[in-house]
Amino acid sequence: MTAPQPSRPDAPLLLTSAQRTSTATLLTEAAARRGLETVTLTGPDTLRTLAGRAVHWYGGPRIADRIAGPLRLGLLEPPDDWLARLPRQLTLRRIELMTHSEAVRLPGPFFAKPPRDKSFPPRTVASGAQLPPAAPRTPVLVSEVVSFAAEYRLFLLDGALATATRYAVHGRLDPAPLHDDPYAPDVRAFAARLSALAPLPSAAAVDVGRLNGGGWAVVEANMPYFAHCYAADPAAVLDVVLRAAGPGSRVREGDRRFLRTPGAA
């Protein structure tokens, strides 16, 4: 890992959280192979050193919210109601976005999760009374309970599948490269349908799955700059991350509606 180099003020760099993950390591290695400088965020001194640089971010959204202003980052992600507004043919289940105060009054069973930041763990509950405590206006996605036989993470760039990975089988972590999976053609076909029918930023990470009873459906959208790459190609994941979390001045016009508002979650 290299230190910031003030002599190259226009050179882009990848900034990562001090909390190291396997994906951060893989992306750092992929960045080094293409000659991209990498820096670890260690505190306020790092921000001062990087002021005015073309910074790209990989790390958690809460830290991203704190550094987005000083570093002038543009962070792309679908809005809270993205999953609830998808066509039924992409979800194969009823999904609604509501506040926590509304969700706690619902009968069950249903599956509930925060749409973006993990203010409480996703779970299936027998009724809304079993939801974990949260602020009344906390957004909650509520959906019919379904079971996925296999789940996959898609990394999309400009509407095309950049790379993908299986990450779970029957709800248990089981990563594998897409080319090793028997459903690879179906995953690619569903990725094409998704890109054609769903509004997405030009860089996106979306989880999809095959239901136990058959059929393909979207599981959820992810923040590319905080998505685990599992067995996907790190170089291709890096391409998606660089687009999804980089200088705000370089955000494309069509992506501006997907810009994250700091502290919105």
Backbone as CSV, one residue per row, in Angstrom:
resi,resn,N_x,N_y,N_z,CA_x,CA_y,CA_z,C_x,C_y,C_z
1,MET,0.849,-1.190,0.000,0.000,0.000,0.000,0.882,1.235,0.000
2,THR,0.498,2.247,-0.760,1.316,3.448,-0.882,0.701,4.594,-0.107
3,ALA,1.517,5.586,0.170,1.040,6.783,0.856,0.602,7.807,-0.182
4,PRO,-0.242,8.771,0.198,-0.653,9.815,-0.728,0.555,10.545,-1.302
5,GLN,0.476,10.931,-2.557,1.581,11.599,-3.229,1.129,12.968,-3.721
6,PRO,1.403,14.013,-2.959,0.968,15.355,-3.336,1.488,15.803,-4.684
7,SER,2.561,15.190,-5.188,3.123,15.603,-6.471,2.240,15.204,-7.651
8,ARG,1.215,14.372,-7.400,0.309,13.961,-8.468,-1.120,14.319,-8.078
9,PRO,-1.434,15.605,-8.010,-2.748,16.028,-7.494,-3.919,15.588,-8.354
10,ASP,-3.711,15.328,-9.659,-4.818,14.947,-10.534,-4.988,13.437,-10.648
11,ALA,-4.078,12.674,-10.067,-4.153,11.220,-10.194,-5.254,10.661,-9.291
12,PRO,-6.104,9.762,-9.809,-7.137,9.155,-8.971,-6.532,8.193,-7.967
13,LEU,-7.252,7.935,-6.893,-6.794,6.969,-5.901,-7.993,6.280,-5.278
14,LEU,-7.734,5.112,-4.722,-8.762,4.348,-4.018,-8.523,4.478,-2.524
15,LEU,-9.518,5.005,-1.819,-9.458,5.161,-0.373,-10.304,4.056,0.264
16,THR,-9.731,3.345,1.228,-10.457,2.276,1.899,-10.495,2.518,3.401
17,SER,-11.462,1.905,4.034,-11.616,2.012,5.478,-10.465,1.322,6.197
18,ALA,-10.202,1.766,7.407,-9.172,1.109,8.217,-9.614,-0.278,8.668
19,GLN,-10.922,-0.523,8.637,-11.439,-1.851,8.961,-11.293,-2.734,7.731
20,ARG,-10.266,-3.556,7.744,-9.946,-4.343,6.563,-10.900,-5.520,6.403
21,THR,-11.320,-5.745,5.181,-12.138,-6.902,4.828,-11.452,-7.634,3.681
22,SER,-11.891,-8.842,3.423,-11.298,-9.597,2.314,-11.536,-8.884,0.995
23,THR,-12.709,-8.257,0.839,-12.985,-7.546,-0.410,-12.100,-6.317,-0.547
24,ALA,-11.902,-5.578,0.539,-11.014,-4.413,0.484,-9.613,-4.831,0.063
25,THR,-9.151,-5.956,0.582,-7.827,-6.458,0.205,-7.778,-6.827,-1.273
26,LEU,-8.804,-7.522,-1.758,-8.846,-7.910,-3.166,-8.891,-6.685,-4.082
27,LEU,-9.662,-5.676,-3.698,-9.761,-4.478,-4.523,-8.460,-3.673,-4.499
28,THR,-7.816,-3.637,-3.338,-6.519,-2.959,-3.247,-5.502,-3.630,-4.156
29,GLU,-5.493,-4.944,-4.164,-4.578,-5.688,-5.036,-4.913,-5.452,-6.508
30,ALA,-6.208,-5.429,-6.843,-6.612,-5.171,-8.228,-6.229,-3.761,-8.655
31,ALA,-6.368,-2.795,-7.718,-5.979,-1.414,-8.023,-4.481,-1.309,-8.255
32,ALA,-3.697,-2.002,-7.436,-2.240,-1.960,-7.585,-1.815,-2.534,-8.933
33,ARG,-2.503,-3.576,-9.387,-2.134,-4.189,-10.673,-2.335,-3.239,-11.836
34,ARG,-3.251,-2.296,-11.708,-3.454,-1.333,-12.791,-2.789,0.010,-12.504
35,GLY,-1.956,0.052,-11.455,-1.199,1.255,-11.153,-1.989,2.330,-10.450
36,LEU,-3.092,1.950,-9.817,-3.925,2.911,-9.110,-3.470,3.022,-7.659
37,GLU,-3.222,4.214,-7.223,-2.771,4.446,-5.853,-3.871,4.079,-4.853
38,THR,-3.485,3.503,-3.725,-4.447,3.168,-2.676,-3.997,3.763,-1.350
39,VAL,-4.974,4.189,-0.563,-4.719,4.832,0.727,-5.734,4.299,1.731
40,THR,-5.297,4.107,2.967,-6.194,3.704,4.044,-6.595,4.919,4.866
41,LEU,-7.881,5.046,5.146,-8.370,6.150,5.952,-8.038,5.885,7.414
42,THR,-7.172,6.704,7.988,-6.760,6.509,9.374,-7.253,7.615,10.299
43,GLY,-7.772,8.717,9.733,-8.258,9.799,10.577,-8.325,11.108,9.828
44,PRO,-8.569,12.209,10.546,-8.693,13.531,9.913,-7.476,13.934,9.094
45,ASP,-6.278,13.479,9.495,-5.085,13.837,8.734,-5.149,13.295,7.318
46,THR,-5.748,12.114,7.151,-5.883,11.541,5.816,-6.749,12.449,4.947
47,LEU,-7.856,12.929,5.491,-8.747,13.802,4.726,-8.036,15.086,4.319
48,ARG,-7.263,15.652,5.236,-6.548,16.878,4.902,-5.524,16.629,3.804
49,THR,-4.846,15.495,3.860,-3.835,15.172,2.856,-4.461,14.961,1.477
50,LEU,-5.684,14.405,1.473,-6.322,14.063,0.199,-7.219,15.166,-0.351
51,ALA,-7.308,16.287,0.313,-8.150,17.385,-0.160,-7.770,17.775,-1.587
52,GLY,-8.757,17.833,-2.458,-8.525,18.201,-3.845,-8.153,17.042,-4.754
53,ARG,-7.965,15.848,-4.183,-7.614,14.677,-5.006,-8.867,14.029,-5.587
54,ALA,-8.684,13.250,-6.652,-9.781,12.501,-7.285,-9.927,11.177,-6.536
55,VAL,-10.705,11.208,-5.461,-10.805,10.070,-4.554,-11.988,9.176,-4.920
56,HIS,-11.768,7.869,-4.854,-12.817,6.856,-4.971,-12.833,6.086,-3.649
57,TRP,-14.030,5.668,-3.223,-14.187,5.112,-1.881,-14.657,3.670,-1.902
58,TYR,-14.063,2.841,-1.024,-14.625,1.536,-0.709,-14.660,1.393,0.807
59,GLY,-15.859,1.305,1.355,-16.007,1.197,2.801,-17.451,1.444,3.196
60,GLY,-17.697,1.522,4.491,-19.053,1.625,5.001,-19.731,2.941,4.704
61,PRO,-21.082,2.917,4.637,-21.839,4.124,4.306,-21.800,5.194,5.382
62,ARG,-21.702,4.806,6.641,-21.684,5.823,7.698,-20.395,6.646,7.643
63,ILE,-19.289,5.977,7.406,-18.041,6.726,7.216,-18.118,7.533,5.934
64,ALA,-18.705,6.934,4.892,-18.840,7.637,3.610,-19.608,8.943,3.796
65,ASP,-20.652,8.908,4.619,-21.424,10.127,4.861,-20.563,11.218,5.497
66,ARG,-19.602,10.806,6.337,-18.752,11.798,7.014,-17.677,12.373,6.097
67,ILE,-17.226,11.580,5.152,-16.124,12.045,4.309,-16.578,12.559,2.949
68,ALA,-17.844,12.316,2.600,-18.325,12.703,1.270,-18.185,14.202,1.026
69,GLY,-18.530,15.007,2.042,-18.414,16.455,1.878,-16.984,16.923,1.710
70,PRO,-16.100,16.612,2.681,-14.705,17.067,2.564,-14.001,16.581,1.296
71,LEU,-14.318,15.352,0.851,-13.649,14.801,-0.328,-14.459,14.983,-1.607
72,ARG,-15.647,15.582,-1.484,-16.510,15.862,-2.637,-16.835,14.591,-3.417
73,LEU,-17.263,13.570,-2.674,-17.611,12.292,-3.285,-19.040,12.300,-3.811
74,GLY,-19.264,11.549,-4.881,-20.596,11.272,-5.385,-20.857,9.784,-5.221
75,LEU,-21.792,9.416,-4.344,-22.058,8.014,-4.019,-23.370,7.586,-4.663
76,LEU,-23.312,6.561,-5.505,-24.494,6.110,-6.228,-25.135,4.907,-5.559
77,GLU,-26.464,4.933,-5.451,-27.216,3.784,-4.949,-28.688,3.992,-5.277
78,PRO,-29.451,2.909,-5.468,-30.887,3.056,-5.708,-31.576,3.670,-4.487
79,PRO,-32.717,4.348,-4.683,-33.437,4.946,-3.540,-34.089,3.874,-2.678
80,ASP,-34.575,4.288,-1.506,-35.166,3.359,-0.549,-36.309,2.545,-1.139
81,ASP,-37.107,3.164,-2.017,-38.286,2.472,-2.529,-38.020,1.704,-3.818
82,TRP,-36.755,1.556,-4.190,-36.419,0.895,-5.459,-37.004,-0.510,-5.539
83,LEU,-36.793,-1.326,-4.525,-37.263,-2.703,-4.558,-38.784,-2.756,-4.587
84,ALA,-39.439,-1.899,-3.810,-40.901,-1.914,-3.736,-41.543,-1.478,-5.050
85,ARG,-40.833,-0.709,-5.867,-41.403,-0.202,-7.112,-41.071,-1.061,-8.324
86,LEU,-40.308,-2.119,-8.143,-39.987,-2.984,-9.267,-41.234,-3.697,-9.782
87,PRO,-41.267,-4.034,-11.072,-42.381,-4.835,-11.596,-42.453,-6.179,-10.883
88,ARG,-43.663,-6.674,-10.685,-43.860,-7.947,-9.975,-43.090,-9.080,-10.667
89,GLN,-42.912,-8.989,-11.977,-42.195,-10.045,-12.690,-40.729,-10.129,-12.289
90,LEU,-40.208,-9.083,-11.643,-38.815,-9.107,-11.179,-38.695,-9.488,-9.708
91,THR,-39.788,-9.441,-8.965,-39.720,-9.739,-7.535,-40.459,-11.022,-7.148
92,LEU,-41.522,-11.342,-7.896,-42.347,-12.535,-7.620,-42.911,-12.542,-6.201
93,ARG,-43.079,-11.358,-5.624,-43.669,-11.243,-4.299,-44.092,-9.796,-4.074
94,ARG,-45.012,-9.618,-3.148,-45.465,-8.273,-2.804,-44.458,-7.644,-1.846
95,ILE,-44.053,-6.399,-2.140,-43.080,-5.681,-1.321,-43.586,-4.254,-1.125
96,GLU,-43.547,-3.767,0.099,-43.969,-2.406,0.401,-42.905,-1.700,1.233
97,LEU,-42.796,-0.392,1.034,-41.925,0.439,1.864,-42.803,1.226,2.829
98,MET,-42.482,1.168,4.105,-43.246,1.897,5.108,-42.319,2.301,6.249
99,THR,-42.859,3.035,7.201,-42.075,3.409,8.371,-42.122,2.283,9.411
100,HIS,-41.177,2.327,10.322,-41.145,1.321,11.394,-42.430,1.381,12.226
101,SER,-42.932,2.577,12.469,-44.156,2.706,13.270,-45.348,2.064,12.573
102,GLU,-45.361,2.048,11.245,-46.428,1.377,10.511,-46.218,-0.135,10.511
103,ALA,-44.963,-0.550,10.350,-44.668,-1.978,10.246,-44.976,-2.721,11.539
104,VAL,-44.771,-2.084,12.690,-44.989,-2.792,13.959,-46.460,-3.110,14.189
105,ARG,-47.367,-2.488,13.430,-48.798,-2.744,13.609,-49.327,-3.818,12.654
106,LEU,-48.449,-4.342,11.796,-48.900,-5.309,10.796,-49.059,-6.706,11.386
107,PRO,-50.047,-7.470,10.867,-50.072,-8.898,11.179,-49.003,-9.597,10.356
108,GLY,-48.713,-10.817,10.676,-47.665,-11.526,9.938,-48.162,-12.849,9.414
109,PRO,-47.224,-13.672,9.003,-45.781,-13.401,9.002,-45.367,-12.563,7.792
110,PHE,-44.228,-11.871,7.923,-43.647,-11.152,6.805,-42.146,-11.022,7.033
111,PHE,-41.448,-10.701,5.949,-40.006,-10.471,6.024,-39.781,-8.971,6.048
112,ALA,-38.911,-8.514,6.937,-38.657,-7.080,7.077,-37.169,-6.804,7.065
113,LYS,-36.799,-5.703,6.418,-35.400,-5.285,6.389,-35.330,-3.788,6.141
114,PRO,-34.297,-3.124,6.645,-34.056,-1.737,6.253,-33.634,-1.710,4.783
115,PRO,-34.039,-0.700,4.014,-33.695,-0.683,2.593,-32.226,-0.416,2.308
116,ARG,-31.531,0.266,3.222,-30.132,0.591,2.951,-29.270,0.202,4.141
117,ASP,-28.993,1.148,5.021,-28.130,0.851,6.161,-28.823,-0.132,7.110
118,LYS,-28.045,-0.943,7.785,-28.587,-2.019,8.608,-28.926,-1.519,10.002
119,SER,-30.012,-0.755,10.118,-30.420,-0.253,11.421,-30.969,-1.366,12.304
120,PHE,-31.406,-2.474,11.687,-31.739,-3.686,12.430,-31.542,-4.873,11.497
121,PRO,-31.313,-6.067,12.043,-31.032,-7.233,11.192,-32.265,-7.646,10.393
122,PRO,-32.117,-7.946,9.108,-33.245,-8.470,8.326,-33.752,-9.766,8.953
123,ARG,-35.082,-9.942,8.966,-35.608,-11.160,9.581,-37.067,-11.380,9.174
124,THR,-37.505,-12.623,9.317,-38.911,-12.961,9.183,-39.544,-12.917,10.571
125,VAL,-40.676,-12.235,10.689,-41.348,-12.102,11.975,-42.772,-12.630,11.870
126,ALA,-43.294,-13.119,12.996,-44.668,-13.628,13.032,-45.676,-12.488,12.993
127,SER,-45.263,-11.320,13.471,-46.085,-10.110,13.405,-45.175,-8.910,13.603
128,GLY,-45.708,-7.717,13.331,-44.903,-6.512,13.477,-44.425,-6.271,14.891
129,ALA,-45.127,-6.830,15.864,-44.733,-6.647,17.261,-43.371,-7.258,17.553
130,GLN,-42.909,-8.170,16.695,-41.612,-8.821,16.910,-40.446,-8.058,16.272
131,LEU,-40.734,-6.951,15.590,-39.648,-6.186,14.981,-38.732,-5.609,16.052
132,PRO,-37.429,-5.560,15.783,-36.511,-4.923,16.733,-36.841,-3.438,16.888
133,PRO,-36.535,-2.831,18.022,-36.804,-1.400,18.201,-36.039,-0.558,17.189
134,ALA,-36.655,0.528,16.777,-36.025,1.488,15.863,-36.796,2.790,15.954
135,ALA,-36.214,3.851,15.453,-36.901,5.140,15.435,-38.182,5.016,14.617
136,PRO,-39.261,5.697,15.028,-40.562,5.531,14.363,-40.526,5.746,12.853
137,ARG,-39.716,6.690,12.377,-39.703,7.005,10.947,-38.650,6.208,10.167
138,THR,-38.015,5.247,10.814,-37.049,4.398,10.123,-37.737,3.676,8.965
139,PRO,-37.210,3.775,7.730,-37.839,3.077,6.607,-37.648,1.568,6.721
140,VAL,-38.698,0.829,6.388,-38.675,-0.632,6.459,-39.293,-1.194,5.187
141,LEU,-38.617,-2.152,4.574,-39.186,-2.898,3.454,-39.862,-4.141,4.012
142,VAL,-41.123,-4.307,3.691,-41.914,-5.438,4.168,-42.335,-6.267,2.965
143,SER,-42.070,-7.570,3.008,-42.404,-8.410,1.854,-42.986,-9.743,2.284
144,GLU,-43.661,-10.371,1.323,-44.110,-11.735,1.531,-42.890,-12.615,1.775
145,VAL,-43.090,-13.677,2.541,-41.994,-14.591,2.858,-41.801,-15.561,1.698
146,VAL,-40.586,-15.603,1.160,-40.229,-16.548,0.109,-38.923,-17.221,0.505
147,SER,-38.610,-18.305,-0.170,-37.384,-19.047,0.129,-36.573,-19.191,-1.144
148,PHE,-35.295,-18.831,-1.066,-34.416,-18.891,-2.217,-33.547,-20.146,-2.171
149,ALA,-33.524,-20.869,-3.285,-32.676,-22.054,-3.384,-31.214,-21.663,-3.575
150,ALA,-30.972,-20.580,-4.301,-29.608,-20.096,-4.537,-29.667,-18.596,-4.763
151,GLU,-28.614,-17.888,-4.308,-28.577,-16.428,-4.416,-27.261,-15.988,-5.035
152,TYR,-27.336,-14.909,-5.813,-26.197,-14.444,-6.610,-26.081,-12.929,-6.497
153,ARG,-24.860,-12.436,-6.538,-24.613,-10.992,-6.554,-24.159,-10.589,-7.951
154,LEU,-24.873,-9.623,-8.528,-24.551,-9.096,-9.844,-23.878,-7.736,-9.700
155,PHE,-22.784,-7.545,-10.382,-22.145,-6.232,-10.475,-22.373,-5.733,-11.896
156,LEU,-23.141,-4.648,-12.007,-23.571,-4.133,-13.308,-22.897,-2.805,-13.603
157,LEU,-22.467,-2.650,-14.852,-21.827,-1.410,-15.285,-22.405,-1.026,-16.642
158,ASP,-23.007,0.154,-16.690,-23.648,0.636,-17.920,-24.673,-0.364,-18.450
159,GLY,-25.405,-0.994,-17.530,-26.461,-1.908,-17.915,-26.009,-3.302,-18.296
160,ALA,-24.714,-3.544,-18.290,-24.181,-4.861,-18.648,-23.635,-5.557,-17.412
161,LEU,-23.639,-6.869,-17.448,-23.116,-7.652,-16.333,-21.595,-7.635,-16.381
162,ALA,-20.978,-6.932,-15.418,-19.516,-6.850,-15.377,-18.918,-8.130,-14.807
163,THR,-19.527,-8.637,-13.729,-19.119,-9.891,-13.102,-20.222,-10.295,-12.142
164,ALA,-20.191,-11.546,-11.703,-21.211,-12.037,-10.780,-20.649,-13.200,-9.986
165,THR,-21.306,-13.508,-8.892,-20.872,-14.597,-8.028,-22.079,-15.212,-7.334
166,ARG,-22.053,-16.513,-7.152,-23.015,-17.114,-6.232,-22.509,-16.843,-4.822
167,TYR,-23.431,-16.569,-3.902,-22.973,-16.355,-2.531,-23.702,-17.215,-1.513
168,ALA,-24.841,-17.801,-1.873,-25.564,-18.620,-0.903,-26.360,-19.706,-1.597
169,VAL,-26.523,-20.837,-0.906,-27.365,-21.940,-1.347,-28.257,-22.323,-0.175
170,HIS,-29.575,-22.287,-0.394,-30.557,-22.578,0.647,-30.273,-21.776,1.920
171,GLY,-29.935,-20.500,1.724,-29.756,-19.588,2.840,-28.418,-19.663,3.547
172,ARG,-27.547,-20.557,3.107,-26.238,-20.692,3.740,-25.140,-20.186,2.803
173,LEU,-24.157,-19.508,3.393,-23.074,-18.944,2.600,-22.353,-20.050,1.838
174,ASP,-22.260,-19.890,0.516,-21.613,-20.889,-0.341,-21.132,-20.209,-1.618
175,PRO,-20.087,-19.343,-1.512,-19.623,-18.592,-2.680,-19.008,-19.503,-3.747
176,ALA,-19.217,-19.123,-5.000,-18.614,-19.835,-6.130,-18.625,-18.909,-7.332
177,PRO,-17.597,-18.988,-8.186,-17.605,-18.191,-9.422,-18.824,-18.553,-10.264
178,LEU,-19.369,-17.588,-10.959,-20.571,-17.836,-11.747,-20.351,-18.927,-12.785
179,HIS,-19.161,-18.967,-13.402,-18.941,-19.948,-14.468,-18.927,-21.378,-13.941
180,ASP,-18.822,-21.551,-12.617,-18.856,-22.889,-12.026,-20.260,-23.294,-11.591
181,ASP,-21.234,-22.410,-11.776,-22.582,-22.669,-11.285,-23.479,-23.182,-12.412
182,PRO,-24.287,-24.218,-12.149,-25.126,-24.778,-13.212,-26.194,-23.811,-13.724
183,TYR,-26.533,-22.797,-12.923,-27.566,-21.847,-13.343,-26.976,-20.579,-13.973
184,ALA,-25.707,-20.615,-14.336,-25.059,-19.419,-14.889,-25.823,-18.814,-16.070
185,PRO,-26.285,-19.607,-17.055,-27.043,-19.005,-18.164,-28.313,-18.302,-17.695
186,ASP,-28.996,-18.887,-16.701,-30.216,-18.262,-16.179,-29.898,-16.961,-15.453
187,VAL,-28.782,-16.941,-14.723,-28.384,-15.716,-14.026,-28.114,-14.606,-15.039
188,ARG,-27.398,-14.930,-16.091,-27.085,-13.917,-17.110,-28.355,-13.425,-17.800
189,ALA,-29.271,-14.335,-18.079,-30.522,-13.945,-18.726,-31.343,-13.038,-17.819
190,PHE,-31.396,-13.373,-16.515,-32.159,-12.534,-15.596,-31.488,-11.177,-15.413
191,ALA,-30.161,-11.139,-15.430,-29.446,-9.864,-15.327,-29.816,-8.953,-16.495
192,ALA,-29.966,-9.529,-17.682,-30.348,-8.735,-18.848,-31.773,-8.201,-18.701
193,ARG,-32.689,-9.030,-18.182,-34.066,-8.578,-17.945,-34.089,-7.461,-16.916
194,LEU,-33.318,-7.630,-15.866,-33.264,-6.628,-14.809,-32.799,-5.286,-15.362
195,SER,-31.725,-5.302,-16.137,-31.185,-4.059,-16.685,-32.181,-3.381,-17.614
196,ALA,-32.996,-4.179,-18.300,-33.961,-3.622,-19.248,-35.185,-3.039,-18.556
197,LEU,-35.552,-3.595,-17.391,-36.813,-3.232,-16.757,-36.677,-2.381,-15.504
198,ALA,-35.514,-2.378,-14.878,-35.364,-1.687,-13.592,-34.537,-0.418,-13.738
199,PRO,-34.953,0.682,-13.095,-34.129,1.884,-13.087,-32.933,1.677,-12.166
200,LEU,-31.741,1.793,-12.704,-30.525,1.564,-11.929,-29.486,2.620,-12.276
201,PRO,-28.616,2.955,-11.316,-27.465,3.795,-11.665,-26.548,3.052,-12.611
202,SER,-25.633,3.764,-13.243,-24.759,3.128,-14.231,-23.806,2.128,-13.598
203,ALA,-23.618,2.196,-12.294,-22.834,1.207,-11.551,-23.706,0.709,-10.409
204,ALA,-23.944,-0.598,-10.381,-24.887,-1.133,-9.396,-24.473,-2.528,-8.955
205,ALA,-24.888,-2.892,-7.758,-24.713,-4.246,-7.239,-26.081,-4.721,-6.766
206,VAL,-26.565,-5.804,-7.360,-27.910,-6.291,-7.075,-27.850,-7.786,-6.779
207,ASP,-28.537,-8.200,-5.717,-28.642,-9.619,-5.390,-29.919,-10.185,-6.001
208,VAL,-29.797,-11.341,-6.626,-30.933,-12.026,-7.230,-30.899,-13.485,-6.801
209,GLY,-32.013,-14.178,-7.006,-32.015,-15.574,-6.597,-33.052,-16.408,-7.317
210,ARG,-32.841,-17.712,-7.251,-33.794,-18.686,-7.773,-34.639,-19.190,-6.606
211,LEU,-35.953,-19.042,-6.738,-36.853,-19.461,-5.674,-36.899,-20.986,-5.588
212,ASN,-37.206,-21.483,-4.410,-37.296,-22.924,-4.226,-38.323,-23.554,-5.158
213,GLY,-39.389,-22.834,-5.446,-40.407,-23.359,-6.341,-40.147,-23.072,-7.799
214,GLY,-38.991,-22.507,-8.105,-38.682,-22.118,-9.477,-38.954,-20.644,-9.692
215,GLY,-38.358,-20.081,-10.705,-38.505,-18.659,-10.991,-37.373,-17.847,-10.399
216,TRP,-37.097,-16.718,-11.032,-35.999,-15.854,-10.624,-36.546,-14.524,-10.131
217,ALA,-35.931,-13.986,-9.074,-36.420,-12.750,-8.467,-35.274,-11.946,-7.887
218,VAL,-35.485,-10.637,-7.810,-34.525,-9.751,-7.149,-34.621,-9.949,-5.638
219,VAL,-33.492,-10.083,-4.995,-33.440,-10.158,-3.534,-33.375,-8.748,-2.961
220,GLU,-32.376,-7.977,-3.378,-32.210,-6.605,-2.902,-31.122,-5.925,-3.711
221,ALA,-31.060,-4.604,-3.571,-29.961,-3.829,-4.141,-28.933,-3.566,-3.048
222,ASN,-27.696,-3.332,-3.451,-26.606,-3.065,-2.513,-25.860,-1.796,-2.898
223,MET,-25.121,-1.257,-1.959,-24.200,-0.170,-2.244,-22.948,-0.797,-2.842
224,PRO,-22.610,-0.553,-4.097,-21.424,-1.189,-4.675,-20.157,-0.930,-3.880
225,TYR,-20.078,0.250,-3.262,-18.860,0.615,-2.532,-18.790,-0.026,-1.145
226,PHE,-19.775,-0.896,-0.842,-19.719,-1.622,0.430,-20.220,-3.054,0.236
227,ALA,-20.149,-3.551,-1.009,-20.642,-4.891,-1.311,-19.480,-5.881,-1.327
228,HIS,-19.674,-7.019,-0.692,-18.672,-8.082,-0.679,-18.625,-8.707,-2.070
229,CYS,-17.431,-8.939,-2.599,-17.334,-9.483,-3.955,-17.395,-11.009,-3.991
230,TYR,-17.274,-11.676,-2.831,-17.321,-13.136,-2.778,-16.391,-13.729,-3.839
231,ALA,-16.926,-14.494,-4.804,-16.077,-15.138,-5.815,-16.118,-14.409,-7.155
232,ALA,-16.587,-13.173,-7.173,-16.599,-12.393,-8.414,-15.190,-11.943,-8.771
233,ASP,-15.008,-11.499,-9.997,-13.707,-11.023,-10.468,-13.397,-9.671,-9.823
234,PRO,-12.370,-9.579,-8.971,-12.095,-8.313,-8.273,-11.830,-7.145,-9.212
235,ALA,-11.188,-7.409,-10.346,-10.903,-6.314,-11.283,-12.192,-5.711,-11.828
236,ALA,-13.173,-6.563,-12.128,-14.453,-6.069,-12.629,-15.250,-5.392,-11.520
237,VAL,-15.178,-5.937,-10.304,-15.838,-5.290,-9.168,-15.237,-3.902,-8.957
238,LEU,-13.924,-3.793,-9.074,-13.261,-2.500,-8.910,-13.802,-1.483,-9.910
239,ASP,-14.031,-1.892,-11.143,-14.584,-0.977,-12.147,-15.929,-0.418,-11.688
240,VAL,-16.759,-1.285,-11.111,-18.072,-0.854,-10.639,-17.925,0.091,-9.447
241,VAL,-17.031,-0.249,-8.517,-16.818,0.584,-7.337,-16.300,1.967,-7.724
242,LEU,-15.369,2.028,-8.640,-14.804,3.316,-9.041,-15.870,4.239,-9.615
243,ARG,-16.822,3.664,-10.374,-17.908,4.472,-10.918,-18.918,4.860,-9.836
244,ALA,-19.171,3.938,-8.913,-20.234,4.154,-7.926,-19.849,5.103,-6.806
245,ALA,-18.565,5.256,-6.556,-18.124,6.097,-5.437,-16.854,6.829,-5.841
246,GLY,-17.016,7.967,-6.481,-15.870,8.737,-6.952,-16.155,10.222,-6.871
247,PRO,-15.381,11.022,-7.562,-15.563,12.477,-7.511,-16.972,12.880,-7.956
248,GLY,-17.620,13.706,-7.143,-18.960,14.149,-7.483,-19.017,14.913,-8.786
249,SER,-17.938,15.591,-9.123,-17.915,16.375,-10.359,-17.950,15.498,-11.608
250,ARG,-17.671,14.210,-11.446,-17.645,13.306,-12.590,-18.907,12.447,-12.700
251,VAL,-19.873,12.673,-11.820,-21.113,11.907,-11.875,-21.884,12.277,-13.137
252,ARG,-22.314,11.272,-13.872,-23.042,11.498,-15.109,-24.431,12.070,-14.826
253,GLU,-24.960,12.792,-15.795,-26.261,13.429,-15.616,-27.336,12.400,-15.279
254,GLY,-27.330,11.251,-15.963,-28.336,10.236,-15.714,-28.221,9.571,-14.358
255,ASP,-27.076,9.732,-13.708,-26.858,9.123,-12.389,-27.207,10.053,-11.235
256,ARG,-27.452,11.305,-11.510,-27.620,12.261,-10.416,-28.829,11.948,-9.544
257,ARG,-29.862,11.334,-10.104,-31.030,10.991,-9.293,-30.730,9.847,-8.320
258,PHE,-29.586,9.176,-8.512,-29.206,8.062,-7.627,-28.142,8.460,-6.615
259,LEU,-27.843,9.740,-6.499,-26.838,10.186,-5.547,-27.348,10.032,-4.122
260,ARG,-26.515,9.460,-3.284,-26.853,9.305,-1.872,-26.806,10.643,-1.170
261,THR,-27.804,10.886,-0.342,-27.813,12.075,0.515,-27.201,11.688,1.852
262,PRO,-26.075,12.271,2.248,-25.443,11.897,3.507,-26.396,11.968,4.679
263,GLY,-26.397,10.903,5.465,-27.246,10.860,6.641,-28.703,10.561,6.361
264,ALA,-29.031,10.177,5.097,-30.440,9.964,4.754,-30.968,8.666,5.311
265,ALA,-30.050,7.687,5.575,-30.528,6.375,6.024,-30.834,6.378,7.506
